[in-house]
Amino acid sequence: MNNLPHFLKHPNLPYGKVTVAAAGEDYADDMQRALEPYGIKLLRCPNNPSIDGRLRSHIDLSVYH
């Protein structure tokens, strides 16, 4: 198992300054307002129609690091 490549060793903990974040469209407006003062650009991702409606905007279910 230790020989497997890793994209990120700690995927939820950035190594440096965050400059870009991704959010599902249901949360994008609120997140953009919150992140803008920190100079973080937001990537708005469409809801995933293949996922239950209650979770469709949870970007972590649709994006791989």
PDBQT receptor file of N, H, CA, C and O in Angstrom, charges set to zero:
ATOM      1  N   MET A   1       0.802  -1.202   0.000  1.00  0.00    +0.000 N 
ATOM      2  CA  MET A   1       0.000   0.000   0.000  1.00  0.00    +0.000 C 
ATOM      3  C   MET A   1       0.850   1.273   0.000  1.00  0.00    +0.000 C 
ATOM      4  O   MET A   1       0.436   2.276  -0.581  1.00  0.00    +0.000 OA
ATOM      5  N   ASN A   2       2.000   1.259   0.622  1.00  0.00    +0.000 N 
ATOM      6  H   ASN A   2       2.335   0.444   1.094  1.00  0.00    +0.000 HD
ATOM      7  CA  ASN A   2       2.836   2.459   0.697  1.00  0.00    +0.000 C 
ATOM      8  C   ASN A   2       3.441   2.847  -0.640  1.00  0.00    +0.000 C 
ATOM      9  O   ASN A   2       3.966   3.952  -0.779  1.00  0.00    +0.000 OA
ATOM     10  N   ASN A   3       3.379   1.966  -1.620  1.00  0.00    +0.000 N 
ATOM     11  H   ASN A   3       2.953   1.069  -1.506  1.00  0.00    +0.000 HD
ATOM     12  CA  ASN A   3       3.940   2.270  -2.934  1.00  0.00    +0.000 C 
ATOM     13  C   ASN A   3       2.961   2.997  -3.840  1.00  0.00    +0.000 C 
ATOM     14  O   ASN A   3       3.321   3.365  -4.959  1.00  0.00    +0.000 OA
ATOM     15  N   LEU A   4       1.744   3.211  -3.390  1.00  0.00    +0.000 N 
ATOM     16  H   LEU A   4       1.452   2.913  -2.481  1.00  0.00    +0.000 HD
ATOM     17  CA  LEU A   4       0.752   3.896  -4.214  1.00  0.00    +0.000 C 
ATOM     18  C   LEU A   4       1.077   5.380  -4.297  1.00  0.00    +0.000 C 
ATOM     19  O   LEU A   4       1.451   5.986  -3.293  1.00  0.00    +0.000 OA
ATOM     20  N   PRO A   5       0.937   5.982  -5.497  1.00  0.00    +0.000 N 
ATOM     21  CA  PRO A   5       1.189   7.427  -5.613  1.00  0.00    +0.000 C 
ATOM     22  C   PRO A   5       0.085   8.228  -4.920  1.00  0.00    +0.000 C 
ATOM     23  O   PRO A   5      -1.056   7.777  -4.818  1.00  0.00    +0.000 OA
ATOM     24  N   HIS A   6       0.432   9.387  -4.461  1.00  0.00    +0.000 N 
ATOM     25  H   HIS A   6       1.358   9.754  -4.544  1.00  0.00    +0.000 HD
ATOM     26  CA  HIS A   6      -0.536  10.268  -3.799  1.00  0.00    +0.000 C 
ATOM     27  C   HIS A   6      -0.582  11.600  -4.527  1.00  0.00    +0.000 C 
ATOM     28  O   HIS A   6       0.455  12.176  -4.855  1.00  0.00    +0.000 OA
ATOM     29  N   PHE A   7      -1.788  12.082  -4.777  1.00  0.00    +0.000 N 
ATOM     30  H   PHE A   7      -2.631  11.614  -4.511  1.00  0.00    +0.000 HD
ATOM     31  CA  PHE A   7      -1.923  13.414  -5.346  1.00  0.00    +0.000 C 
ATOM     32  C   PHE A   7      -1.631  14.443  -4.258  1.00  0.00    +0.000 C 
ATOM     33  O   PHE A   7      -0.853  15.376  -4.460  1.00  0.00    +0.000 OA
ATOM     34  N   LEU A   8      -2.259  14.261  -3.117  1.00  0.00    +0.000 N 
ATOM     35  H   LEU A   8      -2.891  13.503  -2.953  1.00  0.00    +0.000 HD
ATOM     36  CA  LEU A   8      -2.056  15.124  -1.956  1.00  0.00    +0.000 C 
ATOM     37  C   LEU A   8      -1.961  14.242  -0.722  1.00  0.00    +0.000 C 
ATOM     38  O   LEU A   8      -2.788  13.348  -0.539  1.00  0.00    +0.000 OA
ATOM     39  N   LYS A   9      -0.982  14.473   0.111  1.00  0.00    +0.000 N 
ATOM     40  H   LYS A   9      -0.310  15.199  -0.038  1.00  0.00    +0.000 HD
ATOM     41  CA  LYS A   9      -0.853  13.663   1.327  1.00  0.00    +0.000 C 
ATOM     42  C   LYS A   9      -1.966  13.979   2.328  1.00  0.00    +0.000 C 
ATOM     43  O   LYS A   9      -2.471  13.079   3.000  1.00  0.00    +0.000 OA
ATOM     44  N   HIS A  10      -2.347  15.246   2.425  1.00  0.00    +0.000 N 
ATOM     45  H   HIS A  10      -1.937  15.976   1.879  1.00  0.00    +0.000 HD
ATOM     46  CA  HIS A  10      -3.403  15.684   3.325  1.00  0.00    +0.000 C 
ATOM     47  C   HIS A  10      -4.363  16.545   2.513  1.00  0.00    +0.000 C 
ATOM     48  O   HIS A  10      -4.222  17.768   2.503  1.00  0.00    +0.000 OA
ATOM     49  N   PRO A  11      -5.342  15.936   1.827  1.00  0.00    +0.000 N 
ATOM     50  CA  PRO A  11      -6.168  16.654   0.859  1.00  0.00    +0.000 C 
ATOM     51  C   PRO A  11      -6.975  17.821   1.412  1.00  0.00    +0.000 C 
ATOM     52  O   PRO A  11      -7.331  18.718   0.649  1.00  0.00    +0.000 OA
ATOM     53  N   ASN A  12      -7.274  17.847   2.690  1.00  0.00    +0.000 N 
ATOM     54  H   ASN A  12      -6.985  17.118   3.311  1.00  0.00    +0.000 HD
ATOM     55  CA  ASN A  12      -8.066  18.947   3.236  1.00  0.00    +0.000 C 
ATOM     56  C   ASN A  12      -7.226  20.009   3.929  1.00  0.00    +0.000 C 
ATOM     57  O   ASN A  12      -7.767  20.966   4.483  1.00  0.00    +0.000 OA
ATOM     58  N   LEU A  13      -5.907  19.846   3.902  1.00  0.00    +0.000 N 
ATOM     59  H   LEU A  13      -5.467  19.068   3.452  1.00  0.00    +0.000 HD
ATOM     60  CA  LEU A  13      -5.010  20.804   4.531  1.00  0.00    +0.000 C 
ATOM     61  C   LEU A  13      -4.035  21.334   3.489  1.00  0.00    +0.000 C 
ATOM     62  O   LEU A  13      -3.118  20.615   3.092  1.00  0.00    +0.000 OA
ATOM     63  N   PRO A  14      -4.207  22.561   3.039  1.00  0.00    +0.000 N 
ATOM     64  CA  PRO A  14      -3.311  23.101   2.003  1.00  0.00    +0.000 C 
ATOM     65  C   PRO A  14      -1.891  23.292   2.532  1.00  0.00    +0.000 C 
ATOM     66  O   PRO A  14      -1.687  23.590   3.709  1.00  0.00    +0.000 OA
ATOM     67  N   TYR A  15      -0.920  23.116   1.648  1.00  0.00    +0.000 N 
ATOM     68  H   TYR A  15      -1.085  22.874   0.692  1.00  0.00    +0.000 HD
ATOM     69  CA  TYR A  15       0.492  23.295   2.002  1.00  0.00    +0.000 C 
ATOM     70  C   TYR A  15       0.908  24.763   1.964  1.00  0.00    +0.000 C 
ATOM     71  O   TYR A  15       1.862  25.157   2.635  1.00  0.00    +0.000 OA
ATOM     72  N   GLY A  16       0.207  25.558   1.197  1.00  0.00    +0.000 N 
ATOM     73  H   GLY A  16      -0.568  25.238   0.652  1.00  0.00    +0.000 HD
ATOM     74  CA  GLY A  16       0.559  26.964   1.045  1.00  0.00    +0.000 C 
ATOM     75  C   GLY A  16      -0.689  27.826   1.027  1.00  0.00    +0.000 C 
ATOM     76  O   GLY A  16      -1.765  27.401   1.450  1.00  0.00    +0.000 OA
ATOM     77  N   LYS A  17      -0.528  29.041   0.532  1.00  0.00    +0.000 N 
ATOM     78  H   LYS A  17       0.345  29.387   0.189  1.00  0.00    +0.000 HD
ATOM     79  CA  LYS A  17      -1.643  29.991   0.457  1.00  0.00    +0.000 C 
ATOM     80  C   LYS A  17      -2.698  29.488  -0.525  1.00  0.00    +0.000 C 
ATOM     81  O   LYS A  17      -2.379  29.094  -1.647  1.00  0.00    +0.000 OA
ATOM     82  N   VAL A  18      -3.934  29.504  -0.099  1.00  0.00    +0.000 N 
ATOM     83  H   VAL A  18      -4.194  29.823   0.813  1.00  0.00    +0.000 HD
ATOM     84  CA  VAL A  18      -5.041  29.096  -0.972  1.00  0.00    +0.000 C 
ATOM     85  C   VAL A  18      -5.364  30.256  -1.907  1.00  0.00    +0.000 C 
ATOM     86  O   VAL A  18      -5.573  31.383  -1.457  1.00  0.00    +0.000 OA
ATOM     87  N   THR A  19      -5.405  29.979  -3.199  1.00  0.00    +0.000 N 
ATOM     88  H   THR A  19      -5.236  29.064  -3.564  1.00  0.00    +0.000 HD
ATOM     89  CA  THR A  19      -5.731  31.021  -4.179  1.00  0.00    +0.000 C 
ATOM     90  C   THR A  19      -6.991  30.701  -4.961  1.00  0.00    +0.000 C 
ATOM     91  O   THR A  19      -7.615  31.598  -5.527  1.00  0.00    +0.000 OA
ATOM     92  N   VAL A  20      -7.376  29.411  -5.001  1.00  0.00    +0.000 N 
ATOM     93  H   VAL A  20      -6.869  28.682  -4.541  1.00  0.00    +0.000 HD
ATOM     94  CA  VAL A  20      -8.560  28.985  -5.742  1.00  0.00    +0.000 C 
ATOM     95  C   VAL A  20      -9.275  27.898  -4.946  1.00  0.00    +0.000 C 
ATOM     96  O   VAL A  20      -8.638  27.022  -4.361  1.00  0.00    +0.000 OA
ATOM     97  N   ALA A  21     -10.605  27.966  -4.929  1.00  0.00    +0.000 N 
ATOM     98  H   ALA A  21     -11.122  28.678  -5.404  1.00  0.00    +0.000 HD
ATOM     99  CA  ALA A  21     -11.421  26.936  -4.284  1.00  0.00    +0.000 C 
ATOM    100  C   ALA A  21     -12.563  26.576  -5.217  1.00  0.00    +0.000 C 
ATOM    101  O   ALA A  21     -12.924  27.365  -6.090  1.00  0.00    +0.000 OA
ATOM    102  N   ALA A  22     -13.129  25.402  -5.044  1.00  0.00    +0.000 N 
ATOM    103  H   ALA A  22     -12.836  24.761  -4.335  1.00  0.00    +0.000 HD
ATOM    104  CA  ALA A  22     -14.263  24.952  -5.850  1.00  0.00    +0.000 C 
ATOM    105  C   ALA A  22     -15.476  24.803  -4.954  1.00  0.00    +0.000 C 
ATOM    106  O   ALA A  22     -15.366  24.389  -3.800  1.00  0.00    +0.000 OA
ATOM    107  N   ALA A  23     -16.645  25.145  -5.502  1.00  0.00    +0.000 N 
ATOM    108  H   ALA A  23     -16.735  25.481  -6.440  1.00  0.00    +0.000 HD
ATOM    109  CA  ALA A  23     -17.892  25.016  -4.751  1.00  0.00    +0.000 C 
ATOM    110  C   ALA A  23     -19.010  24.629  -5.700  1.00  0.00    +0.000 C 
ATOM    111  O   ALA A  23     -19.038  25.044  -6.858  1.00  0.00    +0.000 OA
ATOM    112  N   GLY A  24     -19.930  23.829  -5.187  1.00  0.00    +0.000 N 
ATOM    113  H   GLY A  24     -19.908  23.492  -4.246  1.00  0.00    +0.000 HD
ATOM    114  CA  GLY A  24     -21.133  23.497  -5.952  1.00  0.00    +0.000 C 
ATOM    115  C   GLY A  24     -22.012  24.720  -6.076  1.00  0.00    +0.000 C 
ATOM    116  O   GLY A  24     -21.965  25.621  -5.238  1.00  0.00    +0.000 OA
ATOM    117  N   GLU A  25     -22.822  24.746  -7.136  1.00  0.00    +0.000 N 
ATOM    118  H   GLU A  25     -22.859  24.014  -7.817  1.00  0.00    +0.000 HD
ATOM    119  CA  GLU A  25     -23.585  25.957  -7.437  1.00  0.00    +0.000 C 
ATOM    120  C   GLU A  25     -24.560  26.372  -6.339  1.00  0.00    +0.000 C 
ATOM    121  O   GLU A  25     -24.859  27.559  -6.211  1.00  0.00    +0.000 OA
ATOM    122  N   ASP A  26     -25.064  25.427  -5.542  1.00  0.00    +0.000 N 
ATOM    123  H   ASP A  26     -24.821  24.463  -5.646  1.00  0.00    +0.000 HD
ATOM    124  CA  ASP A  26     -25.990  25.802  -4.467  1.00  0.00    +0.000 C 
ATOM    125  C   ASP A  26     -25.310  26.635  -3.382  1.00  0.00    +0.000 C 
ATOM    126  O   ASP A  26     -25.972  27.395  -2.675  1.00  0.00    +0.000 OA
ATOM    127  N   TYR A  27     -24.000  26.495  -3.251  1.00  0.00    +0.000 N 
ATOM    128  H   TYR A  27     -23.463  25.877  -3.825  1.00  0.00    +0.000 HD
ATOM    129  CA  TYR A  27     -23.258  27.189  -2.200  1.00  0.00    +0.000 C 
ATOM    130  C   TYR A  27     -22.359  28.302  -2.734  1.00  0.00    +0.000 C 
ATOM    131  O   TYR A  27     -21.775  29.054  -1.953  1.00  0.00    +0.000 OA
ATOM    132  N   ALA A  28     -22.244  28.412  -4.042  1.00  0.00    +0.000 N 
ATOM    133  H   ALA A  28     -22.719  27.802  -4.676  1.00  0.00    +0.000 HD
ATOM    134  CA  ALA A  28     -21.258  29.296  -4.656  1.00  0.00    +0.000 C 
ATOM    135  C   ALA A  28     -21.411  30.768  -4.262  1.00  0.00    +0.000 C 
ATOM    136  O   ALA A  28     -20.414  31.425  -3.962  1.00  0.00    +0.000 OA
ATOM    137  N   ASP A  29     -22.618  31.289  -4.257  1.00  0.00    +0.000 N 
ATOM    138  H   ASP A  29     -23.428  30.756  -4.501  1.00  0.00    +0.000 HD
ATOM    139  CA  ASP A  29     -22.795  32.713  -3.940  1.00  0.00    +0.000 C 
ATOM    140  C   ASP A  29     -22.306  33.042  -2.529  1.00  0.00    +0.000 C 
ATOM    141  O   ASP A  29     -21.566  34.005  -2.330  1.00  0.00    +0.000 OA
ATOM    142  N   ASP A  30     -22.725  32.235  -1.554  1.00  0.00    +0.000 N 
ATOM    143  H   ASP A  30     -23.326  31.452  -1.716  1.00  0.00    +0.000 HD
ATOM    144  CA  ASP A  30     -22.308  32.482  -0.165  1.00  0.00    +0.000 C 
ATOM    145  C   ASP A  30     -20.805  32.311   0.001  1.00  0.00    +0.000 C 
ATOM    146  O   ASP A  30     -20.151  33.104   0.680  1.00  0.00    +0.000 OA
ATOM    147  N   MET A  31     -20.267  31.280  -0.618  1.00  0.00    +0.000 N 
ATOM    148  H   MET A  31     -20.797  30.637  -1.169  1.00  0.00    +0.000 HD
ATOM    149  CA  MET A  31     -18.829  31.041  -0.486  1.00  0.00    +0.000 C 
ATOM    150  C   MET A  31     -18.009  32.127  -1.166  1.00  0.00    +0.000 C 
ATOM    151  O   MET A  31     -16.962  32.527  -0.657  1.00  0.00    +0.000 OA
ATOM    152  N   GLN A  32     -18.478  32.605  -2.315  1.00  0.00    +0.000 N 
ATOM    153  H   GLN A  32     -19.328  32.280  -2.729  1.00  0.00    +0.000 HD
ATOM    154  CA  GLN A  32     -17.743  33.652  -3.011  1.00  0.00    +0.000 C 
ATOM    155  C   GLN A  32     -17.663  34.912  -2.161  1.00  0.00    +0.000 C 
ATOM    156  O   GLN A  32     -16.607  35.540  -2.076  1.00  0.00    +0.000 OA
ATOM    157  N   ARG A  33     -18.769  35.283  -1.536  1.00  0.00    +0.000 N 
ATOM    158  H   ARG A  33     -19.627  34.774  -1.606  1.00  0.00    +0.000 HD
ATOM    159  CA  ARG A  33     -18.775  36.462  -0.655  1.00  0.00    +0.000 C 
ATOM    160  C   ARG A  33     -17.817  36.269   0.522  1.00  0.00    +0.000 C 
ATOM    161  O   ARG A  33     -17.146  37.212   0.940  1.00  0.00    +0.000 OA
ATOM    162  N   ALA A  34     -17.755  35.052   1.052  1.00  0.00    +0.000 N 
ATOM    163  H   ALA A  34     -18.300  34.286   0.712  1.00  0.00    +0.000 HD
ATOM    164  CA  ALA A  34     -16.896  34.787   2.205  1.00  0.00    +0.000 C 
ATOM    165  C   ALA A  34     -15.414  34.749   1.830  1.00  0.00    +0.000 C 
ATOM    166  O   ALA A  34     -14.569  35.166   2.621  1.00  0.00    +0.000 OA
ATOM    167  N   LEU A  35     -15.091  34.255   0.639  1.00  0.00    +0.000 N 
ATOM    168  H   LEU A  35     -15.778  33.916  -0.004  1.00  0.00    +0.000 HD
ATOM    169  CA  LEU A  35     -13.693  34.082   0.242  1.00  0.00    +0.000 C 
ATOM    170  C   LEU A  35     -13.086  35.292  -0.457  1.00  0.00    +0.000 C 
ATOM    171  O   LEU A  35     -11.869  35.478  -0.444  1.00  0.00    +0.000 OA
ATOM    172  N   GLU A  36     -13.927  36.105  -1.059  1.00  0.00    +0.000 N 
ATOM    173  H   GLU A  36     -14.915  35.954  -1.070  1.00  0.00    +0.000 HD
ATOM    174  CA  GLU A  36     -13.445  37.266  -1.825  1.00  0.00    +0.000 C 
ATOM    175  C   GLU A  36     -12.509  38.180  -1.032  1.00  0.00    +0.000 C 
ATOM    176  O   GLU A  36     -11.481  38.595  -1.565  1.00  0.00    +0.000 OA
ATOM    177  N   PRO A  37     -12.831  38.506   0.226  1.00  0.00    +0.000 N 
ATOM    178  CA  PRO A  37     -11.938  39.385   0.989  1.00  0.00    +0.000 C 
ATOM    179  C   PRO A  37     -10.520  38.825   1.174  1.00  0.00    +0.000 C 
ATOM    180  O   PRO A  37      -9.583  39.576   1.443  1.00  0.00    +0.000 OA
ATOM    181  N   TYR A  38     -10.371  37.515   1.030  1.00  0.00    +0.000 N 
ATOM    182  H   TYR A  38     -11.132  36.904   0.812  1.00  0.00    +0.000 HD
ATOM    183  CA  TYR A  38      -9.067  36.869   1.190  1.00  0.00    +0.000 C 
ATOM    184  C   TYR A  38      -8.342  36.698  -0.143  1.00  0.00    +0.000 C 
ATOM    185  O   TYR A  38      -7.257  36.119  -0.192  1.00  0.00    +0.000 OA
ATOM    186  N   GLY A  39      -8.941  37.201  -1.220  1.00  0.00    +0.000 N 
ATOM    187  H   GLY A  39      -9.823  37.671  -1.180  1.00  0.00    +0.000 HD
ATOM    188  CA  GLY A  39      -8.316  37.098  -2.534  1.00  0.00    +0.000 C 
ATOM    189  C   GLY A  39      -8.379  35.701  -3.126  1.00  0.00    +0.000 C 
ATOM    190  O   GLY A  39      -7.571  35.360  -3.990  1.00  0.00    +0.000 OA
ATOM    191  N   ILE A  40      -9.322  34.892  -2.680  1.00  0.00    +0.000 N 
ATOM    192  H   ILE A  40      -9.979  35.169  -1.978  1.00  0.00    +0.000 HD
ATOM    193  CA  ILE A  40      -9.459  33.525  -3.174  1.00  0.00    +0.000 C 
ATOM    194  C   ILE A  40     -10.512  33.503  -4.280  1.00  0.00    +0.000 C 
ATOM    195  O   ILE A  40     -11.649  33.935  -4.092  1.00  0.00    +0.000 OA
ATOM    196  N   LYS A  41     -10.099  32.988  -5.441  1.00  0.00    +0.000 N 
ATOM    197  H   LYS A  41      -9.175  32.637  -5.594  1.00  0.00    +0.000 HD
ATOM    198  CA  LYS A  41     -11.004  32.858  -6.579  1.00  0.00    +0.000 C 
ATOM    199  C   LYS A  41     -11.841  31.601  -6.401  1.00  0.00    +0.000 C 
ATOM    200  O   LYS A  41     -11.336  30.576  -5.945  1.00  0.00    +0.000 OA
ATOM    201  N   LEU A  42     -13.115  31.675  -6.758  1.00  0.00    +0.000 N 
ATOM    202  H   LEU A  42     -13.526  32.508  -7.129  1.00  0.00    +0.000 HD
ATOM    203  CA  LEU A  42     -14.003  30.536  -6.607  1.00  0.00    +0.000 C 
ATOM    204  C   LEU A  42     -14.373  29.955  -7.967  1.00  0.00    +0.000 C 
ATOM    205  O   LEU A  42     -14.784  30.684  -8.870  1.00  0.00    +0.000 OA
ATOM    206  N   LEU A  43     -14.226  28.659  -8.105  1.00  0.00    +0.000 N 
ATOM    207  H   LEU A  43     -13.892  28.067  -7.371  1.00  0.00    +0.000 HD
ATOM    208  CA  LEU A  43     -14.676  27.946  -9.296  1.00  0.00    +0.000 C 
ATOM    209  C   LEU A  43     -16.075  27.422  -9.004  1.00  0.00    +0.000 C 
ATOM    210  O   LEU A  43     -16.265  26.607  -8.102  1.00  0.00    +0.000 OA
ATOM    211  N   ARG A  44     -17.046  27.891  -9.766  1.00  0.00    +0.000 N 
ATOM    212  H   ARG A  44     -16.892  28.554 -10.498  1.00  0.00    +0.000 HD
ATOM    213  CA  ARG A  44     -18.434  27.444  -9.596  1.00  0.00    +0.000 C 
ATOM    214  C   ARG A  44     -18.640  26.178 -10.404  1.00  0.00    +0.000 C 
ATOM    215  O   ARG A  44     -18.464  26.168 -11.622  1.00  0.00    +0.000 OA
ATOM    216  N   CYS A  45     -19.011  25.124  -9.724  1.00  0.00    +0.000 N 
ATOM    217  H   CYS A  45     -19.154  25.132  -8.735  1.00  0.00    +0.000 HD
ATOM    218  CA  CYS A  45     -19.205  23.833 -10.383  1.00  0.00    +0.000 C 
ATOM    219  C   CYS A  45     -20.697  23.504 -10.421  1.00  0.00    +0.000 C 
ATOM    220  O   CYS A  45     -21.409  23.718  -9.440  1.00  0.00    +0.000 OA
ATOM    221  N   PRO A  46     -21.162  22.990 -11.545  1.00  0.00    +0.000 N 
ATOM    222  CA  PRO A  46     -22.592  22.660 -11.637  1.00  0.00    +0.000 C 
ATOM    223  C   PRO A  46     -22.954  21.515 -10.696  1.00  0.00    +0.000 C 
ATOM    224  O   PRO A  46     -22.125  20.662 -10.380  1.00  0.00    +0.000 OA
ATOM    225  N   ASN A  47     -24.203  21.516 -10.259  1.00  0.00    +0.000 N 
ATOM    226  H   ASN A  47     -24.877  22.208 -10.516  1.00  0.00    +0.000 HD
ATOM    227  CA  ASN A  47     -24.687  20.413  -9.440  1.00  0.00    +0.000 C 
ATOM    228  C   ASN A  47     -24.587  19.115 -10.231  1.00  0.00    +0.000 C 
ATOM    229  O   ASN A  47     -24.725  19.112 -11.454  1.00  0.00    +0.000 OA
ATOM    230  N   ASN A  48     -24.351  18.036  -9.540  1.00  0.00    +0.000 N 
ATOM    231  H   ASN A  48     -24.239  18.038  -8.547  1.00  0.00    +0.000 HD
ATOM    232  CA  ASN A  48     -24.221  16.724 -10.182  1.00  0.00    +0.000 C 
ATOM    233  C   ASN A  48     -25.591  16.053 -10.224  1.00  0.00    +0.000 C 
ATOM    234  O   ASN A  48     -26.115  15.658  -9.182  1.00  0.00    +0.000 OA
ATOM    235  N   PRO A  49     -26.176  15.918 -11.413  1.00  0.00    +0.000 N 
ATOM    236  CA  PRO A  49     -27.520  15.320 -11.515  1.00  0.00    +0.000 C 
ATOM    237  C   PRO A  49     -27.552  13.824 -11.197  1.00  0.00    +0.000 C 
ATOM    238  O   PRO A  49     -28.631  13.253 -11.043  1.00  0.00    +0.000 OA
ATOM    239  N   SER A  50     -26.397  13.188 -11.097  1.00  0.00    +0.000 N 
ATOM    240  H   SER A  50     -25.520  13.652 -11.222  1.00  0.00    +0.000 HD
ATOM    241  CA  SER A  50     -26.332  11.756 -10.813  1.00  0.00    +0.000 C 
ATOM    242  C   SER A  50     -26.350  11.442  -9.320  1.00  0.00    +0.000 C 
ATOM    243  O   SER A  50     -26.368  10.277  -8.922  1.00  0.00    +0.000 OA
ATOM    244  N   ILE A  51     -26.344  12.485  -8.500  1.00  0.00    +0.000 N 
ATOM    245  H   ILE A  51     -26.328  13.431  -8.823  1.00  0.00    +0.000 HD
ATOM    246  CA  ILE A  51     -26.306  12.308  -7.041  1.00  0.00    +0.000 C 
ATOM    247  C   ILE A  51     -27.642  12.750  -6.453  1.00  0.00    +0.000 C 
ATOM    248  O   ILE A  51     -28.294  13.648  -6.986  1.00  0.00    +0.000 OA
ATOM    249  N   ASP A  52     -28.039  12.126  -5.372  1.00  0.00    +0.000 N 
ATOM    250  H   ASP A  52     -27.510  11.397  -4.939  1.00  0.00    +0.000 HD
ATOM    251  CA  ASP A  52     -29.269  12.486  -4.671  1.00  0.00    +0.000 C 
ATOM    252  C   ASP A  52     -29.378  14.013  -4.548  1.00  0.00    +0.000 C 
ATOM    253  O   ASP A  52     -28.382  14.682  -4.273  1.00  0.00    +0.000 OA
ATOM    254  N   GLY A  53     -30.556  14.556  -4.745  1.00  0.00    +0.000 N 
ATOM    255  H   GLY A  53     -31.366  14.013  -4.969  1.00  0.00    +0.000 HD
ATOM    256  CA  GLY A  53     -30.782  16.004  -4.744  1.00  0.00    +0.000 C 
ATOM    257  C   GLY A  53     -30.298  16.713  -3.505  1.00  0.00    +0.000 C 
ATOM    258  O   GLY A  53     -29.914  17.881  -3.576  1.00  0.00    +0.000 OA
ATOM    259  N   ARG A  54     -30.306  16.037  -2.367  1.00  0.00    +0.000 N 
ATOM    260  H   ARG A  54     -30.618  15.089  -2.310  1.00  0.00    +0.000 HD
ATOM    261  CA  ARG A  54     -29.852  16.663  -1.121  1.00  0.00    +0.000 C 
ATOM    262  C   ARG A  54     -28.336  16.831  -1.080  1.00  0.00    +0.000 C 
ATOM    263  O   ARG A  54     -27.817  17.616  -0.287  1.00  0.00    +0.000 OA
ATOM    264  N   LEU A  55     -27.631  16.097  -1.932  1.00  0.00    +0.000 N 
ATOM    265  H   LEU A  55     -28.053  15.459  -2.577  1.00  0.00    +0.000 HD
ATOM    266  CA  LEU A  55     -26.165  16.124  -1.930  1.00  0.00    +0.000 C 
ATOM    267  C   LEU A  55     -25.568  16.611  -3.245  1.00  0.00    +0.000 C 
ATOM    268  O   LEU A  55     -24.346  16.673  -3.380  1.00  0.00    +0.000 OA
ATOM    269  N   ARG A  56     -26.398  16.952  -4.200  1.00  0.00    +0.000 N 
ATOM    270  H   ARG A  56     -27.391  16.901  -4.090  1.00  0.00    +0.000 HD
ATOM    271  CA  ARG A  56     -25.941  17.254  -5.562  1.00  0.00    +0.000 C 
ATOM    272  C   ARG A  56     -24.922  18.386  -5.644  1.00  0.00    +0.000 C 
ATOM    273  O   ARG A  56     -24.146  18.445  -6.598  1.00  0.00    +0.000 OA
ATOM    274  N   SER A  57     -24.911  19.268  -4.678  1.00  0.00    +0.000 N 
ATOM    275  H   SER A  57     -25.541  19.219  -3.903  1.00  0.00    +0.000 HD
ATOM    276  CA  SER A  57     -23.991  20.409  -4.719  1.00  0.00    +0.000 C 
ATOM    277  C   SER A  57     -22.763  20.202  -3.833  1.00  0.00    +0.000 C 
ATOM    278  O   SER A  57     -21.944  21.109  -3.687  1.00  0.00    +0.000 OA
ATOM    279  N   HIS A  58     -22.633  19.030  -3.249  1.00  0.00    +0.000 N 
ATOM    280  H   HIS A  58     -23.299  18.293  -3.367  1.00  0.00    +0.000 HD
ATOM    281  CA  HIS A  58     -21.456  18.729  -2.438  1.00  0.00    +0.000 C 
ATOM    282  C   HIS A  58     -20.310  18.370  -3.391  1.00  0.00    +0.000 C 
ATOM    283  O   HIS A  58     -20.200  17.233  -3.850  1.00  0.00    +0.000 OA
ATOM    284  N   ILE A  59     -19.482  19.339  -3.669  1.00  0.00    +0.000 N 
ATOM    285  H   ILE A  59     -19.572  20.262  -3.297  1.00  0.00    +0.000 HD
ATOM    286  CA  ILE A  59     -18.441  19.197  -4.689  1.00  0.00    +0.000 C 
ATOM    287  C   ILE A  59     -17.458  18.074  -4.381  1.00  0.00    +0.000 C 
ATOM    288  O   ILE A  59     -16.846  17.518  -5.293  1.00  0.00    +0.000 OA
ATOM    289  N   ASP A  60     -17.301  17.738  -3.106  1.00  0.00    +0.000 N 
ATOM    290  H   ASP A  60     -17.798  18.190  -2.365  1.00  0.00    +0.000 HD
ATOM    291  CA  ASP A  60     -16.377  16.660  -2.743  1.00  0.00    +0.000 C 
ATOM    292  C   ASP A  60     -16.847  15.302  -3.254  1.00  0.00    +0.000 C 
ATOM    293  O   ASP A  60     -16.062  14.354  -3.278  1.00  0.00    +0.000 OA
ATOM    294  N   LEU A  61     -18.099  15.187  -3.659  1.00  0.00    +0.000 N 
ATOM    295  H   LEU A  61     -18.737  15.957  -3.640  1.00  0.00    +0.000 HD
ATOM    296  CA  LEU A  61     -18.601  13.949  -4.238  1.00  0.00    +0.000 C 
ATOM    297  C   LEU A  61     -18.404  13.892  -5.750  1.00  0.00    +0.000 C 
ATOM    298  O   LEU A  61     -18.683  12.871  -6.379  1.00  0.00    +0.000 OA
ATOM    299  N   SER A  62     -17.921  14.995  -6.333  1.00  0.00    +0.000 N 
ATOM    300  H   SER A  62     -17.695  15.824  -5.822  1.00  0.00    +0.000 HD
ATOM    301  CA  SER A  62     -17.790  15.063  -7.788  1.00  0.00    +0.000 C 
ATOM    302  C   SER A  62     -16.388  15.393  -8.288  1.00  0.00    +0.000 C 
ATOM    303  O   SER A  62     -16.108  15.245  -9.478  1.00  0.00    +0.000 OA
ATOM    304  N   VAL A  63     -15.511  15.833  -7.406  1.00  0.00    +0.000 N 
ATOM    305  H   VAL A  63     -15.739  15.954  -6.439  1.00  0.00    +0.000 HD
ATOM    306  CA  VAL A  63     -14.192  16.292  -7.821  1.00  0.00    +0.000 C 
ATOM    307  C   VAL A  63     -13.110  15.473  -7.105  1.00  0.00    +0.000 C 
ATOM    308  O   VAL A  63     -13.200  15.230  -5.902  1.00  0.00    +0.000 OA
ATOM    309  N   TYR A  64     -12.098  15.056  -7.849  1.00  0.00    +0.000 N 
ATOM    310  H   TYR A  64     -12.025  15.254  -8.827  1.00  0.00    +0.000 HD
ATOM    311  CA  TYR A  64     -10.958  14.356  -7.270  1.00  0.00    +0.000 C 
ATOM    312  C   TYR A  64      -9.787  15.316  -7.179  1.00  0.00    +0.000 C 
ATOM    313  O   TYR A  64      -9.619  16.177  -8.043  1.00  0.00    +0.000 OA
ATOM    314  N   HIS A  65      -8.987  15.177  -6.153  1.00  0.00    +0.000 N 
ATOM    315  H   HIS A  65      -9.123  14.478  -5.452  1.00  0.00    +0.000 HD
ATOM    316  CA  HIS A  65      -7.776  15.984  -6.009  1.00  0.00    +0.000 C 
ATOM    317  C   HIS A  65      -6.747  15.495  -6.994  1.00  0.00    +0.000 C 
ATOM    318  O   HIS A  65      -5.641  16.032  -7.051  1.00  0.00    +0.000 OA
TER     319      HIS A  65
